């Protein structure tokens, strides 16, 4: 009999500004463990019921972060841990992996999530530690993301004006959700030590701080203000600004995935069910348009069309990539 994977709980930290925000002195594993600990606590399960802790991460670069997070979160040593790196979709990948364990390998409960600290980037690899043949054949693999976003904008005729307009809409949506308390139940406050730099004297101090909300959005954003921002890169056909690109952030999130029968036996009400997942590659120099190729593949496998889906979420790292993906797929804005 086919097993069904369901999400029974969810917890996350607020998102803090990298380098300048509430998590600028908080280790990656600390944020990850905080999210995992509270996701498990919200489920009501004993920690010993969690078979594996799957954590998505890119920049940590030291050891097996999944195992570190599990132990720091208070999981017993019988709970294993693994780290997944698929860059922007690392956290999403962990949910798919956890669901696969539940549906196909007999696991009853797995915790999955993602954490990133760009205040504490680690690893990353140097050019000297990579095969030069890859640079020659696929130079876009190592291209900064900002440059790929500019390429998408130029290649697919995504105007600066449309990018700014979408960015404003995104900011307004976020502000409205915050004001309505949409994130109140999912954010678990985390007490931290934060480094503060006096803008005038450059003197540094360390203060006690609590990250209990998202810091990164700008509710007072206007279209006029966005239009005044200069592109990050110089030259013709450069569109990416600090206003139509996402800010670098620190934060973590986790969910508990269970077999639906095991959840029912434990008296838990699922928040949702995992139905499917697909991946697809694209040219490295336009890396942000992966959804254009992955989404049709997933829908076809399930006999669905774009219009069958009521709510869409696309990665908003850069407005150019999100807009092109949306319009190419024919998603109703």
N, C-alpha and C positions, 0 to 999 in steps of 0.2 A: 504494500500500500504506500502511495506517495505521501511523504511527510511535507508539511507546510511550515515555512520559516516566518515567524512573526516578530515584530518589535514590541517589547513590553515596557521599556522605560528609556528615558533619555535625559542627559544632563550635560551642561556645558559651562565653561567660564564665559565671562564677558570677553569681547575682543579689545585688546589694548594696543595703543600705538607703539610700533617697534622703536626701540631706542629712547623714546620720550614718554612712554606710557607706564601704566601701573605694573606691568610685568617685565620691566627692563632689567630687573635683577633676579627674576624668578626662573630657575632651571626648567628646561623643557619637560623633564620627567615629572617635576612637581605639578605642573599644569595638567599633564596627562593623567597622573595618578588621581588628582582631585576630581576630574571628570569621571573617570572609571569608578572610583569609590562611590560617588554619589549616584551614578547610573545604577550600580548594583544595589545600593541601599534603597533607591526608589522602587526597584523591582520587588523588594521584599524577600529576595532569595538569600540563602546563606552563601557566603563567598565560595565555600567549598563546592557549590553546584556549578560554578563556572569552569568549563573545561579548558578554555584557551582565551588569551587576551591578545587581540590583533590590533596593532596600532600603525596608522599611516603617518609617515614623517619623511621629510626631505633633508633638512639642514642639520640634524643633530650630529650624525657622523661619528658616534662613539658607542660601540657595543650594540647589543640587541635591546633597543628601546622598549619594545613590547614586553619583554621579560622584566626590565627595570620598572616599568610602570605597574605591572601586575604586583610585584613584590612591595613597592612603595604604597600601593593602594590597599595593602592588607590582605591580598589574595594568599591562600596557602601555597606552599611550595609545589603542591600537586597541580596547580594551575599553570599551564605553560604560557609562553609568550612568543610573538613573532612580529617583525617589523616589515611594513610594506611601503615601497617607494614607487609611485606612479605620478610623481609631481603633483599637479593640482588636484588630481582625482584619487590621491592616496587614501584619504579617509573613506571615500565612497567605495573604493576597492576592498577595504577591510570588511564593509558590510556585506558585499557580495561573497567574499571568502567565508565569512561567518555563516551566511545563509547556506552556502554549499556544504559546510560541515554538518549543519543541522539537517538539511534535506537529504543528503546523499551518504553521509558518513556516520549517522546515528547520534551525533552530539545533541544533548537536550538544551544546553545553555552556553552561549559564547558572548563575550563582551567585545565590541569592536568600536573603533573611533580613530580620531586623528588629533595631532598636536603639532604646533609649529612655533618656534621662537626665532624670529629674525633679529632679535636683540642679541641672541647668542648663536650666530651661525657657526657651524662646525663642519669639518670634512669638506665636501664639495669637489675635491680633487683638483690638481693643477694641470695646466696644459702639458707639462713635462711628463705627467703620469698617464697620458693618453696616447693611443696609437696614432701617429700622424696620417696614416692612410684614411682614417675616419674623417679627419679634418679636411682632407683633400676631396673626398667623395661627397661628404655631407656637412659642409661648413655650418649650415643652419642649426645643426644639433647643439652647438655651443653658442648660438646667437642670443644676446640678451632679449628678454621677453618684450621689452619696449620696442625693439627694432622689428620683431615679428608682428607686433600690433600695427606699426606704421606700414609695413608691407601689405598687410591685409586691407588696411584702409585705402592704400593707393591701388592695389591690384584689383579690388572689387568695388572701387568707386564709392566708398563710405565717407561722406563729407564730414568735415569738422563740425558743421552746424548740427547734423543729425547725431553725432557723437555727444555733443554738449547737451542737446535736448534730451537724449536718453539718460545721460548722467543726472540731469536735474530730476527727471521722473523717478529714477532709482533712489535719489536722496529723499524726495518727498514721500515715497512709499515707506522707506525706513523710518523716517521721522513720525509718520502717522502710526506705524506699528508700535513704535516705542511709546508714543503718547497714549495709545489704547491699551498698553500693558501686555502686548502679545508675547513678550519674551520673559515676563516675570517668573513664570513657573519653570522655565528651562535653565535659567542662569543661576548657578550656585556661587555665591560670593566667596572670594578667596583673599585672605589677608596676606599682604606681601610687604617687602621692603622695596622702596622705589628711590632711585637716584634722581635728584633734582639739580639742575644747573641754573644758577642765576644768570639771566641773559645779559646783565650789565657787567657784573664782576667776574663771571665765568666760574664762580666758586661752586663747588659741588657739596651736596649734603644728602644724607640718607634719611628718609622719612617713612613712618608706618603708613600703609595705604590699604584700602580694600577695593578690589575690582569687583563691582557688583552690577555693572552695565557695560554696554558697548561704547567705546570711546571714539571710534574711528570715523563715524559719519559726521556730516556738517549740515544740521537742519536749516541753517540760514543761507544755504546755497541759492544763488540766483543765476538766471541765464546770462545776465549782463556780466556778472562776476566771472563766470566760466569763460566767456568770450574774451576777456581781457588777459587770461593766462597764456604765457608763452609756451610753445612746444618744448619738450625736453631736448629733442635733437634739433640741430640747426640745418637749414637747407630747404629746398623745395619739397613739397608733398610730405611734410612732417606734421602730424596732427595730434600726437599723444601729449597730453598735459597732465599736471597734477590733479586736474578736475575731472577728466574723463578716463582716468585709470584708478584702479583700487589702491588704497593705501597699504603699505606693509604693516602687518599685524602680528600679534602674539596671541595665542589662545588654544583651547582644546575642547573637544566634544566626544561623547561616547554614548553608545546605545547597547542594550542587552537584547540579543537575538535568541529566541527559543523555538523549539518545536511546538506547534499549536496545541497538540494533545497534552504535552508536559505543562504548558502554560495554563491550560484549562484545569488540569489536575491540581496545580498550585493556586488556583483561584484568581489568576491574573487575567485582566482584560487587555487584549492586544491594541496597540495604537495604530497598527497597520501591518500589512503582510508584504513580504518581498516576493515579487513576481518574476523578475528577470533583470538581465544585465548584459551589455554588449560593449565591445571596444572596437576601435578602428584607427588605423594610422593615417597620417596626412603628411604633406611636405613639412620638414622641420622648420622652414622659415615662415610658416603660417600656422604654427602649432596650436593656436587658440580656436581653430575651426573644426576640431575633432568631432563635435556634435553633428556636423553636417553629414558625416559618414557613419557614425555609431548609432544615431537615433533611428534611421530607416532600417538598419540591420535588426535592431531590437524589435521594432514594431512589426516587421515582416515575420519574425519568428513567432509572434503572438497573434498574427492575423488582425493587426490593428492599423489604423491610419492616424495621421496627425490630428485630425478633427475629433477623433475618439477620446483624446486626452483633454481633461478640463483644466488642469493646472500644470504649467510648465515652469521649470527653473533652469536657467542657463548660467554658466560661469560668467560673472561680470568682472573678470580681471581687467579687461579693457573694453570700452564701449564698442570699438570698431569690430572686435571679434564676436561679441554678443549680438550686435545688430546684424552682421552678415549671416551668422548662423540662423538667427530668427527668421530673417527674410528669405534666405535660401530654402529653408525647410517649409516655409509657408505657415508659420505659427501666427495666429491672430494676435496682434499686439494689444 
